[in-house]
């Protein structure tokens, strides 16, 4: 596509006024996936505002949390000029239709480095026919490295979805401005951190993990990255529920002596977590195993996935869902979106622990990518998927999770338990 004139035009950020730009000769061609601005879009908070070249025209571009809007910059015309009004029509793109974004560069053969920056390319999903999709692109041209990097990071943050459980637990929302205010005000919060290791080898640091249903759901979602975050989450949950099956595993844990915050519940025949400081072990068929060092607040669980856990109380919540019927398990999941106790089911066990070891006993029931519609060729047929802070971790053997109390200090404050949550999950 001809690029025409380009320049390193940079404007102020966070809704500031843009620099004066040279006039353009023509308006931006109308694109099939752009739509006229809607009334609710105009009221959204402006995240970024700047100047990019789209098509062959300089445009005033505005980014909000739900939409990208742009209008061509044209010379001043006499009032009432209908042709001018038509050329200045604003285009509008919903961010839910964007499935990927990358920095666009011009590279030559045998060139060292990343090449010359041209701008940002947005990959858009179009509905061509019923149940058929095709992709398209939108190029935002600007030669400024700093300007494009700021926009690129903002796009990536929005498209990443709501998997930042630490930010939600610290601030109540994953929002850059909120985090900045905590930094300015000097709010320091110590936070417990977990190490995840296998066979004596450190895998990663983290704050929360899910094995079983939570891991399989994330593995499905990761194979459909072309969907928007909410769409692939709902799709993965529904598909994982349709193929719901337990994991045969052995769980060893070191209980915490004193646990006043967490109302522990255990099945008959299972160990009490406050009996002593010796390692305890349970075996069986489990639909899901959660290990949480922080409350893990998120949009689908406003009270948190582990509402009785705190950021720095030196303990983890071990939450086990034993094998049960699909309707009963769905009832348990729905409780996360309400103020009711999601652990008040006979198949749910909760413990307050310091260390946990999860050992899958039946390797033949491991995650097999060939069972899904789009196989993941990089996954091992004997690997088990884990959801660690919203990131997929595939492990073939036992995983050891150990808590390190107040290991790091972060900017933020502990969120109090929400009493009147009204958020609901629309995928169930």
C-alpha positions in Angstrom: 0.0 0.0 0.0 1.5 3.4 -0.9 2.5 5.1 2.2 2.8 8.7 0.9 4.2 11.4 3.3 5.3 10.2 6.7 6.8 12.1 9.6 7.7 11.7 13.3 4.8 13.7 14.5 4.2 13.2 18.3 1.4 14.7 20.4 0.8 15.0 24.1 -0.4 11.9 26.0 -3.4 11.1 28.3 -5.9 13.2 26.4 -3.6 16.2 25.9 -3.9 18.5 22.9 -2.1 17.5 19.8 0.7 19.4 18.0 -0.3 21.4 14.9 0.0 19.1 11.9 0.4 20.0 8.2 -2.9 19.8 6.2 -3.7 16.8 4.2 -5.2 16.8 0.8 -7.8 14.1 1.1 -9.8 12.3 3.7 -9.2 8.7 4.8 -10.9 6.1 2.6 -13.8 4.5 4.3 -13.0 1.0 5.5 -15.5 -1.9 5.8 -14.9 -2.6 9.5 -15.1 1.0 10.6 -18.4 2.3 11.8 -19.8 5.8 12.8 -19.0 6.8 16.4 -21.6 5.8 18.9 -22.8 8.1 21.7 -21.4 6.0 24.5 -18.0 5.9 22.9 -17.6 9.7 23.1 -18.1 9.5 26.9 -15.2 7.0 27.5 -12.0 8.0 29.1 -9.3 8.9 26.6 -6.2 6.8 27.2 -4.0 8.2 24.4 -4.3 10.8 21.7 -1.9 11.5 18.9 -1.3 11.9 15.2 -0.8 9.0 12.8 -1.0 8.7 9.0 -3.8 6.4 8.0 -4.1 5.7 4.3 -2.5 8.8 2.8 -3.8 11.4 5.3 -2.7 12.7 8.7 -5.3 11.8 11.3 -6.2 12.8 14.8 -6.3 9.4 16.6 -8.0 8.8 19.9 -7.7 5.5 21.9 -10.1 4.6 24.7 -10.6 1.3 26.5 -13.2 0.1 24.0 -12.6 1.8 20.7 -10.1 3.5 18.4 -11.4 6.6 16.7 -9.7 8.8 14.0 -10.6 11.9 12.0 -8.6 13.4 9.1 -6.8 16.7 9.7 -7.9 19.1 7.0 -7.4 22.8 6.4 -10.0 25.2 7.8 -12.9 25.6 5.3 -15.8 28.1 5.3 -18.6 27.2 7.6 -21.4 25.2 6.1 -19.2 23.5 3.5 -20.9 20.2 3.1 -18.0 18.7 1.2 -15.7 19.5 4.1 -18.1 18.0 6.6 -18.2 14.7 4.5 -14.3 14.6 4.4 -14.0 15.1 8.1 -16.2 12.1 9.0 -14.9 10.2 12.0 -14.1 6.5 11.7 -14.6 4.1 14.6 -13.1 0.7 15.4 -14.1 -1.4 18.4 -11.1 -3.0 20.1 -12.9 -6.3 20.6 -12.4 -6.8 16.9 -8.6 -6.5 17.1 -6.8 -9.8 17.8 -3.2 -8.8 17.4 -0.9 -5.8 17.2 2.8 -5.4 16.2 5.3 -2.7 15.3 5.7 -2.4 11.6 9.3 -2.1 10.2 11.0 -2.0 6.9 13.7 -4.6 6.7 16.0 -5.5 3.8 17.8 -8.7 3.0 20.8 -9.4 5.2 20.0 -6.4 7.3 21.2 -6.3 10.9 18.7 -5.2 13.5 15.0 -4.5 13.4 15.0 -2.2 10.5 13.4 1.2 10.1 10.2 1.8 12.2 7.2 2.7 10.1 4.4 2.5 12.7 1.9 0.1 14.2 -0.2 -2.6 12.4 -3.5 -3.7 13.9 -4.8 -7.1 12.9 -8.6 -7.1 12.7 -11.1 -10.0 12.7 -14.0 -9.6 10.2 -17.1 -11.6 10.1 -17.4 -12.4 6.4 -20.3 -14.8 6.5 -22.1 -16.7 9.2 -19.6 -18.8 11.2 -16.8 -17.6 8.8 -14.1 -15.1 9.7 -11.3 -13.3 7.8 -8.6 -10.9 8.8 -7.7 -7.4 7.7 -5.1 -4.8 8.9 -5.0 -1.1 9.8 -1.6 0.7 9.6 -1.0 3.6 11.9 2.1 5.3 10.4 4.5 7.4 12.5 8.3 7.3 12.5 8.7 8.3 16.1 10.1 5.3 18.1 9.0 6.6 21.5 5.5 7.6 20.3 4.8 4.2 18.7 6.2 2.3 21.7 3.8 4.1 24.0 0.8 3.3 21.8 2.1 -0.3 21.2 2.3 -1.0 25.0 -1.1 0.5 25.6 -2.7 -1.7 22.9 -0.9 -4.8 24.3 -2.2 -4.0 27.8 -5.8 -3.7 26.6 -5.7 -6.8 24.4 -4.1 -8.9 27.2 -7.4 -9.2 29.0 -8.0 -9.4 32.7 -5.4 -12.0 33.8 -3.3 -9.6 36.0 -4.5 -11.0 39.3 -1.7 -9.1 41.2 -2.8 -5.7 39.9 -6.4 -6.4 40.7 -5.6 -7.6 44.2 -3.4 -4.5 44.9 -5.5 -1.8 43.3 -8.9 -3.4 42.6 -8.4 -2.8 38.9 -5.6 -3.2 36.3 -5.2 0.5 35.5 -2.1 2.4 34.8 -3.3 5.7 36.3 -4.3 4.0 39.5 -0.9 2.4 39.8 0.7 5.8 39.1 -1.3 7.4 41.9 -0.1 4.8 44.4 3.5 5.5 43.4 3.0 9.2 43.8 1.4 8.8 47.2 4.2 6.3 48.3 1.9 3.4 49.2 4.2 0.5 49.8 2.7 -3.0 50.2 4.8 -6.1 51.0 3.6 -9.2 49.1 4.1 -12.9 49.5 5.6 -14.7 46.5 5.6 -18.4 45.5 8.3 -20.4 43.8 7.3 -23.2 41.3 9.8 -26.0 40.8 10.0 -29.5 39.6 12.7 -32.1 40.3 14.7 -29.5 42.1 14.6 -27.1 39.1 13.1 -23.7 39.5 10.4 -23.1 36.9 9.2 -19.6 37.8 8.0 -17.2 40.5 4.3 -16.5 40.9 1.4 -15.6 43.1 -1.4 -18.1 42.1 -1.9 -21.4 40.3 -4.6 -23.7 39.1 -4.3 -27.3 38.1 -7.0 -29.4 36.4 -10.0 -27.4 35.1 -8.2 -24.1 35.5 -5.1 -25.3 33.6 -7.0 -27.0 30.8 -9.3 -23.9 30.3 -6.2 -21.7 29.8 -4.6 -24.2 27.4 -7.8 -24.1 25.3 -7.9 -20.3 25.4 -4.3 -19.9 24.4 -5.0 -21.9 21.2 -7.6 -19.3 20.1 -5.6 -16.1 20.5 -7.3 -14.7 17.4 -10.5 -14.2 19.5 -10.9 -11.2 21.8 -10.0 -11.9 25.5 -13.6 -12.2 26.7 -14.6 -14.3 23.8 -11.8 -16.8 24.1 -12.3 -17.0 27.9 -16.0 -17.8 27.5 -15.3 -20.3 24.7 -12.6 -22.1 26.7 -14.7 -22.3 29.8 -17.7 -23.8 28.0 -15.5 -26.3 26.0 -13.6 -27.3 29.1 -16.9 -27.9 31.0 -18.2 -30.0 28.0 -15.1 -32.2 28.4 -14.9 -32.1 32.2 -12.9 -34.9 33.7 -11.0 -35.3 37.0 -7.2 -35.6 37.4 -5.9 -38.6 39.4 -3.2 -37.1 41.6 -1.5 -37.0 45.0 -1.4 -33.8 46.9 1.1 -33.3 49.8 1.0 -30.1 51.8 2.6 -28.5 54.9 -0.3 -27.0 56.9 0.1 -23.7 58.7 -0.2 -23.9 62.5 -2.3 -20.7 63.0 -4.9 -19.8 60.4 -7.5 -17.6 61.9 -8.7 -16.0 58.6 -9.5 -19.0 56.5 -12.6 -21.1 57.5 -11.2 -24.5 56.7 -13.4 -27.4 55.5 -12.4 -30.9 54.8 -14.1 -34.1 53.8 -14.3 -37.0 56.2 -11.1 -39.0 56.1 -9.0 -36.1 54.9 -6.4 -34.6 57.2 -7.1 -31.5 59.3 -4.7 -28.7 58.3 -4.2 -27.5 61.9 -3.4 -30.8 63.5 0.4 -30.5 63.4 3.3 -29.3 61.4 3.9 -32.6 59.6 3.4 -33.0 55.9 -0.1 -34.2 55.1 -1.1 -36.1 52.0 -4.4 -36.7 50.2 -5.1 -38.8 47.0 -8.0 -39.0 44.7 -9.9 -37.7 41.7 -9.8 -33.9 41.6 -11.5 -31.6 39.1 -9.5 -28.6 40.1 -6.7 -27.7 42.5 -6.0 -24.0 43.3 -3.0 -22.6 45.3 -3.3 -18.9 46.0 -0.9 -16.7 47.9 -3.0 -13.5 47.2 -6.8 -13.0 47.0 -6.8 -12.9 43.2 -9.5 -10.4 42.6 -10.7 -10.3 39.0 -13.7 -9.3 36.9 -15.4 -12.8 37.2 -14.6 -13.1 40.9 -15.0 -9.7 42.6 -14.4 -11.1 46.0 -11.4 -13.0 44.8 -10.6 -16.6 43.9 -9.3 -16.9 47.4 -11.2 -14.2 49.4 -9.9 -15.2 52.8 -6.2 -14.9 51.7 -4.2 -11.7 52.2 -1.3 -10.3 50.3 1.2 -10.7 53.1 0.0 -13.0 55.8 2.6 -15.7 55.2 0.2 -18.4 54.0 -1.4 -19.9 50.9 -4.9 -21.1 50.3 -5.2 -24.7 49.0 -8.6 -25.2 47.5 -9.5 -28.6 46.2 -12.6 -29.6 44.1 -13.1 -33.3 44.2 -14.8 -35.2 41.5 -18.5 -34.4 41.2 -21.2 -34.0 38.6 -21.0 -31.2 36.0 -24.1 -29.3 37.3 -22.7 -29.2 40.9 -19.3 -28.0 39.7 -20.9 -25.3 37.6 -22.8 -24.1 40.7 -19.5 -23.8 42.5 -18.0 -21.7 39.6 -21.1 -19.4 39.6 -20.6 -18.7 43.3 -17.4 -16.8 42.5 -19.4 -14.1 40.9 -21.7 -13.6 43.9 -21.4 -12.8 47.6 -22.3 -16.3 48.6 -19.7 -18.8 49.9 -18.2 -20.6 46.9 -16.7 -23.2 49.2 -19.9 -24.3 50.8 -20.2 -27.6 48.9 -19.5 -31.1 50.1 -16.9 -31.7 47.3 -14.8 -28.6 48.1 -12.0 -28.8 50.6 -9.9 -25.8 51.8 -6.6 -25.6 53.7 -4.2 -22.9 54.8 -0.7 -24.1 54.0 2.9 -23.1 53.6 4.0 -25.6 50.9 2.3 -27.8 48.4 3.4 -30.6 46.1 1.1 -31.8 43.3 1.9 -35.1 41.7 -0.2 -36.5 38.8 -0.4 -40.2 39.2 -2.0 -41.2 35.8 0.2 -40.1 33.0 -2.3 -41.5 30.4 -4.8 -38.8 31.4 -2.3 -36.0 30.7 -3.3 -33.1 28.5 -3.4 -34.4 24.9 -3.5 -31.6 22.3 -4.6 -34.0 19.6 -8.0 -34.1 21.3 -8.7 -30.4 20.4 -9.7 -28.9 17.1 -6.3 -27.2 16.6 -3.4 -29.3 17.9 -0.6 -27.5 19.6 2.5 -29.2 18.1 4.8 -27.8 20.7 3.1 -29.4 23.6 4.1 -32.8 24.9 1.5 -35.6 25.0 2.5 -36.3 28.6 2.5 -32.7 29.9 0.0 -31.2 32.3 -1.2 -27.6 31.8 -1.0 -25.2 34.8 -2.5 -21.7 35.0 0.1 -19.6 36.8 -1.0 -16.0 37.1 -2.8 -16.3 33.8 0.2 -17.7 32.0 0.3 -21.3 30.7 2.9 -23.5 32.2 3.2 -27.1 31.0 4.9 -29.6 33.3 5.4 -33.3 32.9 5.8 -34.3 36.5 5.4 -33.1 40.1 5.2 -29.4 40.9 6.4 -28.1 44.2 5.0 -24.7 45.3 6.7 -23.0 48.2 5.7 -19.7 49.9 8.2 -16.9 50.6 6.6 -14.4 53.0 6.9 -10.7 52.1 9.6 -11.4 49.5 9.0 -8.2 47.5 7.6 -4.7 48.1 5.2 -3.2 45.6 3.3 0.0 45.2 -0.3 -0.4 46.2 -2.6 -1.2 49.1 -4.5 -4.3 50.1 -8.1 -4.3 48.9 -10.8 -5.0 51.4 -13.4 -7.6 50.7 -16.2 -6.3 48.6 -19.6 -6.7 50.2 -22.1 -5.7 47.4 -20.5 -7.2 44.3 -22.9 -7.4 41.4 -20.5 -8.7 38.7 -21.7 -11.8 36.9 -20.0 -14.1 34.5 -21.9 -14.4 31.3 -20.3 -17.6 30.0 -22.2 -19.9 32.4 
